[in-house]
Amino acid sequence: MVTQEMHPKETENNGEENTIEDEEMDEDYEDMTEEEFNSINSQLDELSSALDDMEQKNDDIHAQLLELLEANRAVRKQMQEQTGTTKDSSKNE
């Protein structure tokens, strides 16, 4: 027979613990001045902008790599065709 253990903190007090955490967070917000809030908001905006810039640079690099890959494929194909033509010419001689 399998029995399940009950953990009082996980089942009974879970709601109370969340309430305490929520109250602490609310107190933290209440303690913030408008200046502190605006400062944090400004920092988050700067981080968001920096991440957007990094994402754009990443997209640009990706596009450049795709172009380079395609150019390398074209060069390799040309070289193979030339090598194949050269080999065919030498066989005929």
N, C-alpha and C positions, 0 to 999 in steps of 0.2 A: 504494500500500500504506500502510495506517495502522498506526503503531506506538504502543504505549502506553508512556509513561515510568513508570518505577518510582521512587518517592521513598522512599529507605531509612528516613527518620524516620517516615513515615506507615505503612509496612508492617512493617518489621522491629523498630523500637524502640518501637512504639506500646504494646505490653504492658509494657515496662520503664518507660516514662514514666508510665503509669497507676499502676504499683506504687510509684514514687517519690512521686507525688502522694498516693497512699493512705497511705504511710508518714508523710509530712509532716502529713497531717490527723490521723492517729492520735497523732502526737507532740503536736499542738496540744491534743487532747483530754486526753492524759495530763498536760500541763502545767497544765490547768485545775483549780482547787481546787473543792471541792464548793460553797463559797460563791459563786464566780464562775458556776458552772453554775446554781445556784439563782437567782442574780440575772438571768441571761439567760433562764431559763425563766419567771421572773416577768414580765419585760419582754415576752416573747412572748405570755404570757397577757393582759397589758394591751392589747397591740396587737390580739389576737384579739377581745377584748371591745369595743374601740373600733370595729373593723370590723363587728362584729355590730350595734352601736348605729347605725352609719351605714347599714347595710343595712336595718334596721328603719325608720329615718327616711325612707329612699328609698322603701320600700314604702308608707309612710303618705302621702307626697307624691304618689306615683303614684295611689293610691286616691282622694285628694282631687281630683286633676286629672281623673280619670275621672268623678267625681260632678259637677264643675263643667262638664265637657264635655256631659254628659247634660242638666244643668239649662239650659245655653245652647241646646241643641238644642230643648228643650221650649219655651223662651221664643220662640225664632225661629219655631217652628212655629205658636205661638199668634199671633204678630204677623202672620205670613203669612196665617193664616186670617182674622184681623180685617181685614187690608187687603183680602183677597179679598172678604169680606162687605161691606165699605164700598164697594168698587168695584162690586159687583153691585147694591147698593142705589142707588147714584148712576146706574147705567145704566137702572134701572127707572123713575126719576123723569122 
